[in-house]
Amino acid sequence: MDSILIAVAAFIGYLAAYHTYGRYLSRKVFGLSADNVTPSREQADGVDFVPTRKQVIFGHHFTSIAGTGPIVGPAIGIIWGWVPALLWVFLGSIFMGAVHDLGALVISLRHKGHTMADITGMVMNRHLKIMFFIIVFLALLIVIAIFGLVIAVLFDLYPQAVFPVWMEIPIAIALGRAFLRGRISLTAATALAVAAMYVTVVIGHYMPLQMPAIAGIPATGVWTLVLLVYAYIASTLPVTTLLQPRDYINAWQLFIALGLLVLGVFAAAPEMAAPAFHLSPEGAPPWMPFLFITIACGAISGFHCLVSSGTSSKQVASEPDARFVGYGSMLTEGFLATIVLIACGAGLALAYTAADGTVLTGSAAFAAHYGTWEASSGLGSKVAAFVVGAANMIAALGLPRELAIVVMGVFVASFAGTTLDTATRLQRYVISELAADLRIEPLTRRHPATLLAVVSAAALAFYNGAGGKGALLLWPLFGSMNQLLAGLALIVVTYWLKQQARNYLVTLLPSLAIFVCTAWALAHTLGSLYGSGNVPSLVIGGVALALQIWLTVEAVALLVRREPAVAPVPGG
């Protein structure tokens, strides 16, 4: 019963936040106005800058920022207790994450659709811009390399998901072409595309596809190569060809999956078997500050500012749509993270098969999976906790549990795919902007920049062998670097709001909190890396910490410095 109360309270809370704090930010802080011309209209090119209905851009934006983040993060973070995890997800997403996403989207709309890294140079100074570029490049490098591996592992865990995930591509292309040519309404196209997608899910259930080793390369390595080639192609196509329609379909897949999960919560009414507080689990790092960098996408994530300023700002057709796209998407992600906590903390306890084949229930089931930090570590373990828990709840609706597992497996793999697509496109933008600044003309073009993005990710993925797992060496740093990006983006937005004589405390206070937690966690992680002998991560982590200290000092110096009044930009 407590799982039902958590779900209902979270939903009502997020809805209230959208119509109160979200409205205040949109109207009073950022001054969104339909009279302002957006980059998608002013610079329309049919490739990257494309005016788009807010319902469609919501689908692209949400699926791009979500990925597996709001699944993996809460599935790990609940080990410290469901109460601190839930409070961080709920309060963090409302007062930090959604503010961060909306702020990054708006500031990009007001600066011709440029990325946050480029805007840093325009708003603050060139030194900060170059440092921002370095951090963004490293973060995206890890994301592209690791998400190729994430999907490869998911395909290996759930071979039934392979066929439906790949079939989303022709379905999405057909949807995009039909809608753009005006041959069918958006409602009818959506219904047909979603129905076709779930037909492929049923087919995949009966037709699992297992990738064999090829030329001595393990299955994960083969899938990683295939996915990186796909990422190159997908990220160079016009957004209306694949990115928009695929993300839109995936958004509907999320709504359906969320609907099934919520109904499953009411049908199964599982009790939370996870302890309310468990602040010192065996082998785990200290909950403070690691809870706040482990659960990122469900509360606040620096990757989101790259999506807001990298792709979404180039597609928003009217400024007021930014609240629905930026603030609304983050609250939806927070609700998804809440449901993930319920699936892992309560759904998992309905039926869990231990390593010896014993079926456990209740607190014994949760303890078997989360008894120690090592027991719940590993990508497969993290995803399995959610997939099994979610399938248990959906099975209470009468859907066969095996089919429910396939539905959830496709759901997770599809979202990881959208993150891979978007991250590659974003890396292309970053490389092109930096190349323009450094006057390296060839890399300002679409294909050379994308090729560098993919080749550098492949080099990292295969750094230590043919399995494509090289990015795992740097994965311990990703949480800290991701939150460092969030703090930097909030500082840039803060400085811009200060220039416009707006209320900048709404972004300054979250940025300071994030900086403290990130520096704390990064310093702790560096100590662990030194002890383990992970030299690549130790070097990159040391650079990241040094950059954070430098960026913080420069940013604070700019914020406290008195400057001449700056004329507000339109709507600013």
Disulfide bonds with the S-S distance in Angstrom:
none
